[in-house]
């Protein structure tokens, strides 16, 4: 009779340290002692108080303070035109407070009110406007900005923790969000970061196999910004690829519930407000930062025919359809199933490029997804630099257009269009890099670490055979199902399923 043996304890995977593997971070850490040493073992040796999440929270809190300093001039002197543009401290918060009388009215819910933002942003604006109403006099406008900034700072920290927990063995990748130069300048510009946080939370819940709750959160996110709809599309495509379409239909059903939870009260209390918002989506002019608005600016200067409203709508719809087709084809027919964050990031990046209402600060939608899909600092930092150039160019161009001030504090149209084109090209480059990682999995630093998909959730339970990936990243031919599942032991870093 054999002696009974204690069951083997599950092995704890070591946390991936980007300063060891990322060339840019290795270089940047040299002034403070270089990358983490070989004798350390993150995830196995206690770090004391300074755990990964606590360090990330401190980084996000410091970044939130830097973002407040960036708005310091307007906080002291007020948000007046053209000063708020020429000093690059413009924010949608105080301007919406004045334009929509947020201290007295609650957008969408007060009868007869309209709002140029989706309902979730309207709820936040209405609640913070009510809180600012307790402050008297001219300080009310500053109080409204500060309350919204404090809430976004809290959401920023929350998003960093969620991304760190969603990243699996790579929690340090959340530093891309925590220490983002992009957020230093754009976090307090609009309510868009709320939508980014909701999408990050939805992916976290999906990774934890809570697909229905994830759908509800993503449905609410779609009422904060429409880009969440293409994230749901990416999940559905991967569900079909993994033969888990039924489970993903549960996520879509949850998305419909989340959508209706926000929309139903609006339709009961003020249906005309929702109708006005939908009408503005159909008939509103393209933003100057979009492909269509940029063309019209150049056409007006060069004497070329401009794109009318109907032409812009048709062109934007055609480009969006092509984007959806590309996401579907890549999700279904890539040699290996794309990771959830990869397909979602591709869909959102493409949506930002083709959307007729795109603004440079919409890049915050993409940032948490990039931390999960493309955790390589050099391309992400370069992309952020291009987007920041777009933000600066837009505000300085608005200073010239709206303020009629000298060129010393403003720029002319060609420079703005060039900066907008640079931002769009940088986004397309990131899109191309993610596509390359999908088609050539050996370039994917996440899968190179020995995991399949940290955000896979119910997709990882799929029993559908996936093509075995060889060392060249190409699918091996004529591999039996059983052999494909057994051919990739854990030590090789290749998972057994998709």
N, C-alpha and C positions, 0 to 999 in steps of 0.2 A: 504494500500500500504506500502510495507516495504521500509525502508531507504536503499539507496544504500551504499555499503561498499567498501572501498578501497581494491584492490587486495592484498592478503597476500604477503609480501616480501619474496623472496626465502631465506631459511635459509643458513647461511654460516657455513660450516663444520669446526670444529676445526682441526688445523694441529696436526698430530701425533708427539709427542716428544719422540724420542728413549731413551733419558736418563731416562725417567719415566718407560719404559716398557722393555728395553733390560738389562738383568742382568749384562753383561760385562760393558756397558757404565755407569750403576749406580755405579759400583765399581770404574771405572776409573775417574769419576767426583768427587769423595769424596774429593781429595786433593784441589779442587778449589771450594768447597762449596756444592757439591752434585747435584742431579738432579734438573731440573727446578721445581720451587715451585707450589703448588696446586692453588694458587691464580692468577697465570698468565693464559692468554688465547691466545696462539699463533694463528694468523690468524684473531683475532678480535680486539686485542689491538695493536695500532701502535707501532712498534719497533724503530721508528725514522730512523736514517741513517742505522743502522745495521739490515737490513732485512735479511731474510733467504738466498736469492740468493747472497747478497753482502758478507755475512759471508762465504758462500761456495766459492765464487770467491777469497776471501782473503786466505782461506785455500789452494785452488788449487795453487795460486801464490806462497805461502810459500813453498808448496811441490815441485813446479817446481824449485825453487831456491835450495832446498836441493838436488834435482836430479842433478843439475849442479855441486854442490860441490862434489858429489859422483864421477864425472868425472874429478875432478880438477887435479889429477896427470897427466893424459894424456893430458889435455889442456896445461899444463906447459911444459911437456917433449916430447910430441909427442906420436903417436900411433905406437910404435915399438914392435916387437915380440922378446922375450916372455914377455916383461915388461907389455904390455897392458893386458895380461891374468893374470899374477901373482899379479898385483895390482887391478884387477877386474874393470878396466875402459875401457874395450874393447867396441867398437861401430862399427856398420856396416857402418856408414856414412863415416868416413875418409878412411876406407879400400876400400869401393866401389868407392870413389872419385879417388883413385890411380889406382885400378884395371881396371876401365872402362873409365878412362881418361875423367871424367865428366866435367872438366874445358874446354874441347875442343869439345866433342861430346855430342849429346843429345840422350840418349838411346831410342831405338825403332824407333825414327824419323830420325836420321841420317842414311843414307844408309849403310848397312853392319854391323850395330851395334847389339849387343846382350846384354841382361840384365837378371840377375837371379832372378828378382822380377817382379810382375805383372805390367801392364802398368800404373796404377795410381801412384804407387811408382816411376816408371820411370819418369813420368811427374814431380813429386815433385823433384826428384833427378836432372833432367835436368835443371829445373828452378833455383834451388838453386845453382847448379854448374855454371850456367850463371851469377848469382849474385856474387858468389865468385870470378869470373874472373876479377872483378873490383879491387880486392886486388892483389898486386904484391908480388912476392917472396914466401918465406916459410910460410908466414902468411895465404896463400890462403887455406891451409888445415884446419887450425883453423877456418877461416872465414866460410868455408863450414859447419863444425860441428856446429858453433854457430848459423848460419842462420837456419839450420834444427832444432836445439834445441829450438830456439825462436818460430818457427812456431808450433812445437809440444806443447810448453807451451801454446800458444794461443788456439790450438785445445783442449788441456786438459781442460782449463777453459771453452771453449765453450761446451764441452761434459758434464761437471759438471752441467752447467745451463740447458742443454737439459734434462739430467736425472732428475734433480729436477722438471722440469715442466712436465715430463712424469709420474712422480711418484704420481701425484694427491695430496692426503692429506698427503703424506709422503715425502715432499721435502728434509727433513734432511737425508734421505737414500742416497742422492747423496754424502754425506760426505765419503761414502765408496770409491768413486772414488777420491774425492778431497784430502783426506789425506791418500791415499793408500801407504803403505810401498813397495808394489810391484812396483809401478811406480817410486818410488825414485831411484830404481836401474835399471829398464828396460825401462823407457819412452824414453830415448835417445839412446837405443841400435839399433833400427831398425825403419822402417816406418810403423810398424804394427798398431800403435795407430791411424793412419789415418783411417784404415778400421773400427776399433772399433767406432770411432766418427761418421762415415757415417752410420753404422748400428744403433747407438743410435738415430741419426737424422731421419732415416727411420721409426723407431718405434714411435718416437714422432709424425711424420706426420700421421702415420697410426692411432694413438690414436685420432688425430684431424679429423678423417674421410676423410683425403686427400689420399685415397688409391692409386690412380694412381701416384701421385707425390712421395709417399712413395716407390712404386715399382721402379720408376726411380732411386731414391737415393740408394736403395738396389742393383739395377743392377750395378750402378757405384761402390758400395762397393765390389761387387763380383769381379770386376776388380782390386781391391786393395788387397783382400785376399779371397780365395775361400770359407771360412766358411760362408759368407753371403748367399750362395746358400741354406744351410740347414735352415737358418732363413726364407727364402722364402718358403721352404718346410713346416715348422711349421705353417706359416700363411695359406697356402693352406689347410692343414689338418684341422685346426680350422674352416676355411670357409666351408668345407664339413660338419663338425660336426654341425655347426650352420645354415646349409642350406643357406649359403651365398656364394656358390662356384662361382656364376657369378661375384659378386663384387670382389672376390679374384682373378679371372681370369684377371680382370682389373689390379690388382696389379702385377700379373705375366707378363702381357703385358707391363706394365711400366718398369718392371725389364729388359725385353728384349730390350726395347728402351734404357735404361741406359747403358746396356752392349754394345750395338752397337755404342752408342755415343762415347765410349772410344775406342772400337776395330776398327771401320771403318777407322779412320785416320791412324792407325798403319798398317792395311792391305793394304792401298793405298800406303803409303810411304815406308814401309819396311816389307813386308809379311814374309821374311826369318827370321827376328828377332822374330816374333810371333811364327813361326814354330819351331825355336830353343828352345824357352821357353817351348812350349808344349812337345817337344821331351824330354827335361830335366825332365819334370814331369813323363814321362813314363819310362825313362831309368836311371834316376839319382839314386844314392845310397841312402838308408834310412839314416836319420840323426842318430847320436849316441844317441840322447835323446829319440828316438822312441822305441816302443816295439821291433821292428825288429833289429834296430841297436844295442840296448842293448843286445839282445840275441846273435848277432854275436860277440860282444866283449867278452862275457862270453864264447862262444863256441871256439873262438880262443885261449883263455887262458886254457880252459879245454880239448882241443883236440877233440871237438865235430864237427859234420858237420855243416857248416854255411848255412844260407839261401841265395840262389842266387837271382839275380834281378827279375826273373820271379816268383819265389816262394813268394818273398816279395810283388810283385804287386797283385798276386792272393789272398794272405792272407789279405792284406789291403783292397782289394775290397770286400771280403767276410765279413769282420768285418764292413765295411761301410754299406753294404747291411743290415746286422743285426741291425745296429744302425737306419737306415731309417725305417726298419720294426717296431722296438720298438717305435719310435716316432709316426708312423702312428697308431699303435694299441692303445697306451696310449692316443693319441689325440682324437681318435674316440670312445673309449670304457671306458674311465675313468668314475666313477660315476657322476662326475660333470665336465663340460668343463674346461680344464686347462686354466690358464691365458696365455696370449700371451707371456709374459716374461718367464714364467715357461717352456713352451714347447721349446721356442727358446734357453733358457739357457741349457736345457737338450741336445738339438741337438748339440750345439756348444761344450759343455763339452765332449760329446762323440766323436765328430769330432777331438778334440785336442788329445784325448787318442789314437785313432786308426790311425791318419794321419801318413804316413811314413816320412813326412818331419817336424814333430813337433819339436819345440824348446821351452825351458822353458818360453821365453818372449812372446810366443803366448798366454799366460794366460791373456794378456791385452785384447784380444778379448772377454774374458768371463766376465771381471770385471764389465763393465757397466750393463750387463745383470743380474749379480748377485745382484747388487744394487736394481734392480726391481723385481727379482724373489725370492731371498732369503735374505731379508734385516735383517739378524741376524748377529751381529758382531762377536760373538765367533767363529762359524764355518768358516766365511769368513777370519778372521784374521789368524786362524790356517792354512787354506789352503794357504794363502799368505806366511806364514812362511815356509811351505813345498816347495813352488815354489821357494822362494828365496834361500833355501838350494840347490835346483837343479841348479839354475843359478850359484851360487858360485862354486859348485862342477864341473860344466861343464867348467868354465873358468880356474879353477885350474888344471883340468885334461888336458885341452888344453895346459896350460903352460908346463906340463910335456911332452906331446906328441910332441909339435911343438918346444919347446925351449930347451928341454933336460937339464932342470935345476934341482937343488937339491930338495929333498922331503920337505925341509923346506918351500918352496914357491909353492908347488904343491901337488897333491894327486894322488894316484894310481887308476887304473880302478875299482876295486871292490867298492871303496867308492863312485865313481861317479855313478856307476850303482845302488847302494843302494839309493843314493839321487834321481836319476831319477825315480826309482820305488816308492819312498816315494811321489814324486810330483804327479805321476799318480794315486796312491791310494787315495791321498787327493782329487783329482779331482773327482774320482769315489764316494767318500763319499759325496761330495756336490751333485753329481748327484742323489745319493740314497735319500738324504734329500729332494730334490725337488720332486722326485717321491712320497715320503711319503706325502708331503704336497698336492700333486694332489689327491692321493688316500684317504687321511684322511684330508679333508679341515679344520677341526678344528685346525690343527697345522699351518695353513697358516696365518701369522701375518697380511698380507695385507687384506685378506677377513675377518679376525677377526675384523678389524676396521670398518666394515659396508659397504664395497664397493664390487662390483663384480670383475671388471677388469679395472683398470685405463688405460690400453693400449688396451682395447677391440675394440675401434673404431666402424666400421660397424658391427662387430660381436654382439654388444650389441643390435642392432636393429633386431636381429633374432627373429622370432615368433615361432621357434621350441620349444616345451616343453622340459624342462630339469627336471631330477629327483629331487624331493625335498630332501634336505639334513637335516637329523635330528641332534640332539645334539651329537650323537655319530659319526657323519660324514658319516653314512651309508645312502644310498638312501631309502626313504620310499616307501613301496609297495602300489600299487593300489591307487595312489593319482590322482584325476581328474585334468585335465589341469587347469581349473579355480581355483581349490583349491590350486594347487601348486603355482600359481602366486600370490594368495592373502594370503598365509599362512605365508609369511615372511615379516612382517612390518619392516619399517626402523629401529625402535628402537632395533630390535633383532640382527641387524648387518648382516642379510641374504638377499641377493638381490632376486628379483623376477625372474630373468632370469639367466640361466647357470652361 
